[in-house]
Amino acid sequence: MFNKPEIVQVKLDDGQRQPSPISKAFQIKRNEHETIIVYNHINGYILDALVKAVFTDAH
């Protein structure tokens, strides 16, 4: 393998790395009965849709 330059050695992850724990990023209380909790690792497009839905009167 070492004397053939067209072959590339690939090392795969051993799976020992643990993902970071999920934690609350922020919380919005809309009114007495509605609370929105956003956790870390949220996808950007989901967060964008959520913000547009919650703050409909923002410009």
C-alpha positions in Angstrom: 0.0 0.0 0.0 2.8 2.4 0.8 4.6 2.0 -2.6 1.4 2.6 -4.7 0.6 6.3 -4.7 -2.9 5.9 -6.2 -4.0 4.1 -3.0 -5.0 6.4 -0.2 -5.1 5.2 3.4 -8.4 6.1 5.1 -8.8 6.1 8.9 -12.3 5.9 10.2 -13.5 7.4 13.5 -13.4 4.8 16.3 -16.8 5.9 17.6 -15.4 6.9 21.0 -16.3 10.6 20.6 -19.5 11.4 22.4 -21.9 14.1 21.2 -22.3 17.2 23.3 -25.3 17.0 25.7 -28.5 18.7 24.8 -29.3 21.7 26.8 -31.8 24.6 26.7 -30.5 27.5 24.6 -33.4 29.9 25.5 -37.0 30.1 26.5 -39.7 32.5 25.4 -43.0 32.9 27.4 -45.6 34.2 25.0 -48.5 34.4 27.4 -49.8 32.6 30.5 -50.4 29.3 28.6 -47.6 29.3 26.0 -43.9 28.8 26.4 -41.4 28.1 23.7 -38.2 26.3 24.6 -35.3 26.1 22.1 -32.5 23.7 22.6 -29.0 23.8 21.3 -28.2 22.0 18.0 -31.4 23.3 16.4 -31.2 23.5 12.7 -31.0 27.0 11.3 -34.0 26.7 9.0 -36.2 25.4 11.8 -35.1 28.3 14.1 -35.8 30.8 11.3 -39.3 29.4 10.8 -39.9 29.4 14.5 -38.8 33.1 14.9 -41.0 34.1 11.9 -44.0 32.3 13.4 -43.6 33.7 16.9 -42.7 37.3 15.9 -45.2 37.9 13.1 -45.2 41.6 13.6 -41.4 42.1 13.6 -39.9 43.8 10.6 
